Amino acid sequence: MTSAGHAQLGIAVLLGIAVIVLLITKFKLHAFLSLTIGSLALGAFAGAPLDKVITSFTGGLGSTVAGVGVLIALGAILGKMLADSGGADQIVDTILAKATPRSMPWTMVLIASVIGLPLFFEVGIVLLIPVVLMVAKRGNYSLMRIGIPALAGLSVMHGLVPPHPGPLVAIDALGANLGVTLALGVLIAIPTVIIAGPVFSKYAARWVDVPAPDRMIPQRASEELEKRPGFGATLATILLPVVLMLAKALVDIVVDDPDNVVQRAFDVIGNPLIALLAAVIVGIFTLLRPAGFGKDRLSGLVEKGLAPIAGILLIVGAGGGFKQTLIDSGVGQMILEISEDWSIPALLLAWLIAVAIRLATGSATVATVSAAGLVAPLAADMSTTHAALLVLAIGAGSLFFSHVNDAGFWLVKEYFGLNVGQTVKTWSVMETIISVVAGALVLLLSLVI
């Protein structure tokens, strides 16, 4: 698309990203519009014909939405079913009933991680914060001792474990195997969430000792319901897509024969679209029916579940368009050539790029899709496991030091009743710990497998 040299392409990338950062931070423009304008600016700076740039952008947007749009929609529906049926409350109450004061931070990590599997980060926060505040209030616990583990569980799932939008987009962009990425993501997530959650919360509680703010304890969904779904049925519904996707990955490794009938069957049922669709259909009978939802309420629930993700879908799509513009401009090839000259490990390079974009834009999703576009050519010659680790390196980098340009920062600040300094000492440091620990574990795993 362009015959620009490395210097011009490098400047074009910096200027393109600078345009996006400036529009998001200074002019408060929506990330979708910022990414669209930034993509066009990148192509123009690289000296590419504008009609070709438009074709690249729209093509990338279309293929990204085609690849992950339905999955994001199904995940949103499942999350809404979980919230409105009282299923999430059922899991929380059952686990809390068995927890002791000593085990409470670990219990909060467990709850957040399980609930965080099918839910978007923001939805998970809205669901979990009332629980965190009530537990802290009733049990007279330090808010940070309970809150940090819950936030860590949600954040790790958001950055490292599909079917969250960031990992899904990176998997799609890099051509990685979803099942293998999911398995390795869970493997890395466990030690990461322990260090950033229960362990770090001890220090966070000392640095910031604040009570739970009464004004932020809203009514819970299940208080309006006569009945709630059972704990076992709810947990099984949440874990169903994960089990199906992991089973497909396992069969692919063990059988390793594309013509085998068993492998072909698992390739279908373990496909993320089928796995999530199955969970939604099962959820109608395990979550909604027990809660007394009739057919008329089902349609409304789906509609409400889909409404909030319109913005996310557009951002993810525009991120895909930006990625394709980067690739077609020759930036991907430039990164490939430079990485060979510099001898920087591809996984470390991916992590650093994601960190830089995260710090600049404040969005983990924007950081993930942009970094995935930049390092996509590096995945071409990688093994299945190393391509999956490249996805996880990007995901880890995308969580680095959330600060004032991140919506999540303000969400946590307001819900916990903190000031900016206290939010940095707790939430921002926790995010950095997640990023560094997960990034280090990715590099460690790459030496072993």
C-alpha positions as CSV (number, residue, x, y, z in Angstrom):
1,M,0.0,0.0,0.0
2,T,3.0,2.3,0.6
3,S,6.7,2.4,-0.3
4,A,7.7,4.3,2.8
5,G,10.9,3.5,4.5
6,H,11.3,2.4,8.2
7,A,11.9,5.9,9.4
8,Q,8.7,7.3,7.8
9,L,6.7,4.3,8.9
10,G,8.0,4.6,12.5
11,I,7.1,8.3,12.5
12,A,3.6,7.5,11.0
13,V,2.9,4.9,13.8
14,L,3.9,7.4,16.5
15,L,1.9,10.2,15.0
16,G,-1.1,7.9,14.4
17,I,-1.1,6.7,18.0
18,A,-0.5,10.3,19.2
19,V,-3.6,11.4,17.3
20,I,-5.6,8.6,19.0
21,V,-4.2,9.4,22.5
22,L,-4.8,13.2,22.0
23,L,-8.4,12.7,20.8
24,I,-9.2,10.3,23.7
25,T,-7.5,12.2,26.5
26,K,-7.5,15.9,25.5
27,F,-10.7,16.2,23.5
28,K,-12.6,13.3,25.3
29,L,-13.7,11.9,21.9
30,H,-15.2,8.3,22.0
31,A,-12.5,5.6,21.4
32,F,-14.4,4.5,18.2
33,L,-14.1,7.9,16.5
34,S,-10.5,8.3,17.8
35,L,-9.4,5.0,16.4
36,T,-11.1,5.7,13.0
37,I,-9.5,9.2,12.7
38,G,-6.2,7.8,13.9
39,S,-6.2,5.0,11.3
40,L,-6.8,7.5,8.5
41,A,-4.1,9.8,9.9
42,L,-1.6,6.8,10.1
43,G,-2.2,5.9,6.5
44,A,-1.8,9.6,5.4
45,F,1.4,10.0,7.4
46,A,2.8,6.7,5.9
47,G,2.1,8.2,2.4
48,A,-0.5,5.6,1.4
49,P,-3.4,6.5,-1.0
50,L,-6.4,7.5,1.1
51,D,-8.8,5.2,-0.8
52,K,-6.6,2.2,0.1
53,V,-6.4,3.3,3.7
54,I,-10.2,3.4,3.9
55,T,-10.4,-0.1,2.3
56,S,-7.9,-1.4,4.8
57,F,-9.7,0.1,7.8
58,T,-13.2,-1.0,6.8
59,G,-11.9,-4.5,5.9
60,G,-10.2,-4.9,9.3
61,L,-13.3,-3.6,11.1
62,G,-15.5,-6.0,9.3
63,S,-13.3,-9.1,9.8
64,T,-12.8,-8.3,13.5
65,V,-16.5,-7.8,14.2
66,A,-17.2,-11.0,12.2
67,G,-14.6,-12.9,14.3
68,V,-15.5,-11.8,17.8
69,G,-18.8,-9.7,17.6
70,V,-21.1,-12.7,18.1
71,L,-19.0,-14.0,20.9
72,I,-19.1,-10.7,22.7
73,A,-22.8,-10.5,22.3
74,L,-23.4,-14.0,23.6
75,G,-21.1,-13.3,26.6
76,A,-23.1,-10.1,27.3
77,I,-26.4,-12.1,27.2
78,L,-25.0,-14.8,29.5
79,G,-23.8,-12.1,31.9
80,K,-27.2,-10.4,32.0
81,M,-28.9,-13.7,32.6
82,L,-26.6,-14.4,35.5
83,A,-27.2,-11.0,37.0
84,D,-31.0,-10.7,36.6
85,S,-31.9,-14.2,37.6
86,G,-30.0,-13.8,40.9
87,G,-27.6,-16.6,39.9
88,A,-24.6,-14.3,40.7
89,D,-26.0,-13.5,44.1
90,Q,-26.6,-17.2,44.7
91,I,-22.9,-18.0,44.1
92,V,-21.7,-15.1,46.2
93,D,-24.0,-16.0,49.2
94,T,-23.2,-19.7,49.1
95,I,-19.5,-19.2,49.1
96,L,-19.6,-16.4,51.7
97,A,-21.7,-18.6,54.0
98,K,-18.8,-21.1,54.2
99,A,-16.0,-18.5,54.5
100,T,-14.1,-17.7,57.7
101,P,-12.6,-14.3,58.5
102,R,-9.2,-15.6,57.7
103,S,-10.2,-17.0,54.4
104,M,-12.3,-14.1,53.3
105,P,-9.8,-12.4,50.9
106,W,-9.3,-15.8,49.2
107,T,-13.0,-16.3,49.0
108,M,-13.4,-12.9,47.3
109,V,-10.8,-13.9,44.7
110,L,-12.7,-17.1,44.1
111,I,-16.0,-15.4,43.7
112,A,-14.6,-12.7,41.4
113,S,-12.8,-15.2,39.2
114,V,-15.8,-17.4,38.8
115,I,-18.2,-14.5,38.1
116,G,-15.6,-12.7,36.0
117,L,-15.4,-15.6,33.5
118,P,-18.5,-14.7,31.4
119,L,-18.9,-11.0,32.5
120,F,-17.3,-7.8,31.2
121,F,-15.1,-6.1,33.7
122,E,-17.4,-3.1,34.2
123,V,-20.5,-5.4,34.7
124,G,-18.5,-7.6,37.1
125,I,-17.6,-4.5,39.2
126,V,-21.2,-3.4,39.3
127,L,-22.3,-6.9,40.4
128,L,-19.5,-7.5,42.9
129,I,-19.1,-4.0,44.6
130,P,-22.4,-4.3,46.6
131,V,-21.2,-7.7,47.9
132,V,-17.7,-6.3,48.8
133,L,-19.2,-3.4,50.6
134,M,-21.8,-5.5,52.5
135,V,-19.1,-8.1,53.5
136,A,-16.8,-5.3,54.7
137,K,-19.6,-3.6,56.6
138,R,-21.2,-6.7,58.2
139,G,-17.9,-8.4,59.0
140,N,-16.1,-5.2,60.0
141,Y,-13.3,-6.0,57.5
142,S,-10.9,-3.5,56.0
143,L,-12.4,-2.5,52.6
144,M,-9.1,-2.9,50.8
145,R,-8.6,-6.4,52.3
146,I,-11.8,-7.5,50.7
147,G,-12.0,-5.2,47.7
148,I,-8.5,-5.7,46.2
149,P,-8.9,-9.5,45.9
150,A,-12.2,-9.1,44.2
151,L,-10.9,-6.5,41.7
152,A,-7.8,-8.6,41.0
153,G,-10.0,-11.6,40.2
154,L,-12.1,-9.6,37.7
155,S,-9.1,-7.8,36.2
156,V,-7.0,-10.9,35.6
157,M,-10.0,-12.6,33.9
158,H,-10.6,-9.5,31.7
159,G,-7.0,-9.3,30.5
160,L,-5.9,-12.9,30.1
161,V,-8.9,-15.3,29.8
162,P,-11.2,-15.6,26.7
163,P,-14.1,-15.0,26.1
164,H,-13.3,-11.5,27.2
165,P,-13.1,-9.0,24.2
166,G,-9.3,-8.2,24.5
167,P,-8.0,-11.8,24.5
168,L,-10.6,-12.8,21.8
169,V,-9.4,-9.9,19.5
170,A,-5.8,-10.8,20.0
171,I,-6.4,-14.5,19.3
172,D,-8.3,-13.5,16.1
173,A,-5.5,-11.1,15.0
174,L,-2.6,-13.5,15.7
175,G,-4.4,-16.7,14.5
176,A,-3.8,-18.3,17.9
177,N,-5.6,-21.4,19.2
178,L,-8.4,-20.3,21.5
179,G,-8.4,-23.5,23.6
180,V,-4.7,-23.5,24.2
181,T,-4.8,-19.7,25.0
182,L,-7.6,-20.4,27.5
183,A,-5.7,-23.2,29.2
184,L,-2.4,-21.2,29.4
185,G,-4.4,-18.1,30.4
186,V,-5.9,-19.9,33.4
187,L,-2.5,-21.4,34.3
188,I,-1.0,-17.9,34.4
189,A,-4.0,-16.3,36.0
190,I,-3.9,-18.5,39.2
191,P,-0.5,-17.4,40.6
192,T,-1.0,-13.8,39.2
193,V,-4.4,-13.3,41.0
194,I,-3.0,-14.8,44.3
195,I,-0.1,-12.3,44.3
196,A,-2.1,-9.3,43.2
197,G,-5.2,-10.2,45.3
198,P,-4.9,-11.7,48.8
199,V,-1.1,-11.1,49.1
200,F,-1.1,-7.4,47.9
201,S,-4.3,-6.6,49.8
202,K,-2.4,-6.9,53.1
203,Y,-0.3,-4.0,52.2
204,A,-3.1,-2.0,50.4
205,A,-5.2,-2.3,53.6
206,R,-2.3,-0.7,55.6
207,W,-1.7,2.1,53.1
208,V,-5.3,3.0,52.7
209,D,-7.6,2.3,55.7
210,V,-11.1,3.4,54.7
211,P,-14.5,2.2,55.8
212,A,-17.1,1.0,53.3
213,P,-19.2,4.0,52.1
214,D,-22.9,3.5,53.0
215,R,-24.2,5.5,50.0
216,M,-22.8,2.9,47.5
217,I,-24.7,-0.1,48.8
218,P,-27.6,-0.5,46.3
219,Q,-30.4,-3.1,46.3
220,R,-29.3,-6.4,44.9
221,A,-31.1,-8.0,41.9
222,S,-32.3,-11.1,43.8
223,E,-34.1,-9.1,46.5
224,E,-36.8,-8.4,43.9
225,L,-37.1,-12.1,43.0
226,E,-39.2,-14.8,44.8
227,K,-36.9,-17.6,43.8
228,R,-33.3,-18.0,42.7
229,P,-31.5,-20.6,40.7
230,G,-29.5,-23.3,42.6
231,F,-25.8,-22.9,43.2
232,G,-24.7,-26.1,41.4
233,A,-26.8,-25.3,38.3
234,T,-25.5,-21.7,38.2
235,L,-21.9,-22.7,38.5
236,A,-22.3,-25.4,35.9
237,T,-23.8,-22.9,33.4
238,I,-21.0,-20.4,33.9
239,L,-18.3,-23.1,33.5
240,L,-20.0,-24.9,30.5
241,P,-18.3,-22.8,27.7
242,V,-15.0,-23.0,29.4
243,V,-15.2,-26.8,29.8
244,L,-16.3,-27.2,26.1
245,M,-13.4,-25.0,24.8
246,L,-10.8,-26.7,27.0
247,A,-12.1,-30.2,25.9
248,K,-11.7,-29.2,22.3
249,A,-8.1,-28.1,22.9
250,L,-7.4,-31.3,24.8
251,V,-8.8,-33.5,22.0
252,D,-6.9,-31.6,19.4
253,I,-3.6,-32.3,21.3
254,V,-4.4,-36.0,22.1
255,V,-6.0,-37.1,18.8
256,D,-4.2,-34.7,16.4
257,D,-6.0,-36.0,13.3
258,P,-8.3,-33.5,11.5
259,D,-10.2,-36.3,9.8
260,N,-10.9,-38.2,13.1
261,V,-14.7,-38.2,13.9
262,V,-14.2,-37.5,17.6
263,Q,-11.9,-34.6,16.9
264,R,-14.3,-33.1,14.3
265,A,-17.2,-33.4,16.8
266,F,-15.2,-31.6,19.5
267,D,-14.1,-29.0,16.9
268,V,-17.8,-28.1,16.6
269,I,-19.0,-28.3,20.2
270,G,-15.8,-26.6,21.4
271,N,-16.0,-23.8,18.9
272,P,-16.4,-20.6,21.1
273,L,-19.6,-19.6,19.3
274,I,-21.3,-23.0,19.9
275,A,-19.9,-23.2,23.5
276,L,-21.3,-19.8,24.4
277,L,-24.5,-20.3,22.6
278,A,-24.9,-23.7,24.5
279,A,-24.4,-21.8,27.8
280,V,-27.0,-19.2,26.9
281,I,-29.6,-21.9,25.9
282,V,-28.8,-24.0,29.0
283,G,-29.1,-20.8,31.1
284,I,-32.7,-20.3,30.0
285,F,-33.5,-23.5,31.8
286,T,-31.0,-23.4,34.7
287,L,-31.1,-19.6,35.5
288,L,-34.2,-18.0,34.1
289,R,-36.9,-20.7,34.6
290,P,-36.1,-21.2,38.3
291,A,-36.2,-17.4,38.8
292,G,-39.7,-17.3,37.4
293,F,-38.9,-15.7,34.0
294,G,-41.5,-16.2,31.3
295,K,-41.1,-16.1,27.6
296,D,-42.0,-12.4,27.4
297,R,-39.2,-11.4,29.8
298,L,-36.6,-13.4,27.9
299,S,-36.7,-11.1,24.9
300,G,-36.4,-8.0,27.0
301,L,-33.5,-9.4,29.0
302,V,-31.6,-10.2,25.8
303,E,-32.3,-6.7,24.5
304,K,-31.0,-5.1,27.7
305,G,-28.0,-7.4,27.7
306,L,-27.0,-6.3,24.2
307,A,-27.6,-2.6,24.5
308,P,-24.4,-1.8,26.6
309,I,-22.1,-3.6,24.3
310,A,-22.7,-1.5,21.2
311,G,-19.9,0.8,22.2
312,I,-17.6,-2.1,23.0
313,L,-18.3,-3.7,19.7
314,L,-17.5,-0.5,17.8
315,I,-14.3,0.1,19.7
316,V,-13.2,-3.5,19.1
317,G,-14.1,-3.2,15.4
318,A,-12.3,0.1,15.0
319,G,-9.3,-1.4,16.8
320,G,-9.4,-4.2,14.2
321,G,-9.5,-1.5,11.4
322,F,-6.5,0.2,13.0
323,K,-4.7,-3.1,13.2
324,Q,-5.3,-3.8,9.5
325,T,-4.2,-0.3,8.5
326,L,-0.9,-1.0,10.4
327,I,-0.4,-4.3,8.6
328,D,-1.3,-3.0,5.1
329,S,1.0,0.1,5.6
330,G,3.9,-2.3,6.1
331,V,4.3,-1.5,9.8
332,G,3.9,-5.1,10.8
333,Q,6.8,-6.1,8.4
334,M,8.9,-3.2,9.8
335,I,8.3,-4.5,13.4
336,L,9.3,-8.0,12.2
337,E,12.6,-6.7,10.6
338,I,13.5,-4.5,13.6
339,S,12.8,-7.2,16.1
340,E,15.3,-9.5,14.2
341,D,17.9,-6.7,14.3
342,W,17.4,-5.8,18.0
343,S,17.2,-9.4,19.2
344,I,14.3,-8.5,21.6
345,P,12.2,-11.6,22.4
346,A,8.9,-11.3,20.6
347,L,6.9,-11.8,23.8
348,L,8.8,-9.0,25.6
349,L,8.3,-6.7,22.6
350,A,4.6,-7.4,22.6
351,W,4.3,-6.7,26.3
352,L,6.2,-3.4,26.0
353,I,4.1,-2.2,23.1
354,A,0.8,-3.0,24.9
355,V,2.2,-1.2,28.1
356,A,3.0,1.9,26.1
357,I,-0.4,2.1,24.4
358,R,-2.2,1.3,27.7
359,L,-0.4,4.1,29.5
360,A,-1.2,6.5,26.7
361,T,-4.9,5.7,26.0
362,G,-6.0,4.2,29.3
363,S,-8.0,1.5,27.5
364,A,-6.9,-2.2,28.0
365,T,-9.0,-3.1,24.9
366,V,-7.4,-0.4,22.7
367,A,-4.0,-1.5,23.9
368,T,-4.7,-5.1,23.1
369,V,-6.1,-4.6,19.6
370,S,-3.4,-2.1,18.6
371,A,-0.5,-4.2,20.0
372,A,-1.9,-7.3,18.3
373,G,-1.9,-5.5,15.0
374,L,1.7,-4.4,15.4
375,V,3.1,-7.8,16.4
376,A,0.8,-10.0,14.2
377,P,3.6,-10.9,11.7
378,L,5.7,-12.2,14.6
379,A,3.1,-15.0,15.2
380,A,3.4,-16.4,11.6
381,D,6.3,-18.7,12.4
382,M,5.4,-19.5,16.0
383,S,4.3,-22.8,17.5
384,T,0.7,-23.1,18.7
385,T,1.8,-22.6,22.4
386,H,4.0,-19.6,21.6
387,A,1.3,-17.9,19.6
388,A,-1.0,-18.3,22.6
389,L,1.7,-16.9,24.9
390,L,2.1,-13.9,22.5
391,V,-1.7,-13.2,23.1
392,L,-1.2,-13.5,26.8
393,A,1.9,-11.2,26.8
394,I,-0.2,-8.5,25.0
395,G,-3.1,-9.1,27.5
396,A,-0.7,-8.7,30.5
397,G,0.8,-5.5,29.0
398,S,-2.6,-4.1,28.4
399,L,-3.4,-4.0,32.2
400,F,-0.3,-2.0,33.3
401,F,-0.8,1.0,35.7
402,S,-4.4,2.1,35.2
403,H,-4.5,5.9,35.9
404,V,-6.7,8.9,35.3
405,N,-7.3,8.3,31.6
406,D,-8.9,4.9,32.4
407,A,-12.7,4.6,33.0
408,G,-12.0,1.7,35.4
409,F,-9.9,4.0,37.6
410,W,-12.8,6.3,38.2
411,L,-15.3,3.5,38.6
412,V,-13.2,2.0,41.5
413,K,-12.6,5.5,43.0
414,E,-16.3,6.4,43.1
415,Y,-17.5,3.0,44.3
416,F,-15.0,2.7,47.1
417,G,-15.2,6.4,48.1
418,L,-11.5,7.0,47.6
419,N,-9.5,10.1,46.5
420,V,-7.2,10.0,43.5
421,G,-4.1,9.4,45.6
422,Q,-5.7,6.4,47.4
423,T,-6.9,4.9,44.2
424,V,-3.4,5.1,42.7
425,K,-1.9,3.4,45.9
426,T,-4.4,0.6,45.7
427,W,-6.0,0.0,42.3
428,S,-3.2,1.4,40.0
429,V,-0.5,-0.6,41.9
430,M,-2.6,-3.7,41.8
431,E,-3.0,-3.5,38.0
432,T,0.8,-3.0,37.7
433,I,1.4,-6.1,39.8
434,I,-0.9,-8.1,37.6
435,S,0.8,-6.9,34.4
436,V,4.4,-7.5,35.6
437,V,3.7,-10.9,37.3
438,A,1.7,-12.2,34.3
439,G,4.3,-10.9,31.8
440,A,7.1,-12.6,33.8
441,L,5.1,-15.9,33.9
442,V,4.6,-15.7,30.1
443,L,8.3,-15.3,29.6
444,L,9.0,-18.1,32.0
445,L,6.6,-20.5,30.4
446,S,8.1,-19.7,26.9
447,L,11.4,-21.2,28.1
448,V,9.7,-24.4,29.3
449,I,7.2,-25.2,26.6
